[in-house]
């Protein structure tokens, strides 16, 4: 069976949606963002909530699940992306129409830069891997094209990865940051999966 045709994750519809999120001292009910990252052989789900000040939820599924927490602080989204085995610090900053995202962890650090315009955004994702030279420089820099609709975001990242987010109407830069983080998490999951296949083949 080809690796690209293999679907490593169970169907996300088999799992119930998380409950609505409420935050202490905040009467507003967090509104949901849901969607997925898609590339050949991979579907990586996105289940988040935004209450105007915090972006929280989960990426992935039972396998390769990650918890996301970002809080709005002086015009920036600051927080973390974590699983049981690792954690990344996250920072997203909007300056005018320019969005910068930074993800820093023990083994991998990555960044992204987007220029937002009416209904769209474009830029680059920079994948910086510490202690590993296996990826070519071409694979470490991926172009990004984003389309914003009233209730949907569609981002194309690289030649074959796509992020789709459905939402009730949120700030474009928050949605773009969520899509970029989801893309990076999915790439990590894909890398781990390919490494495990390589290990099985060598065994």
Buried (B, 14 or more C-beta within 10 A) or exposed (E): EEBEEEEBBEEBEEEEEBEEBEBEEEEEEBBBBBBBBBBEBBBBBBBBBBBBBBBBBBBBBEEBBBBBBBEBEEEBBBBBBBBEEEBBBBBBBBEEEBBBBBBBBEEBBBBBBBEBEEEBBBBEBBBEBEEEEEEEEEEEEBEBEBEBEEEEBBBBBBEEBBBBBBBEEBEBBBBBBBBBBBBBBBBBBBBEBEEEEEEEEEE
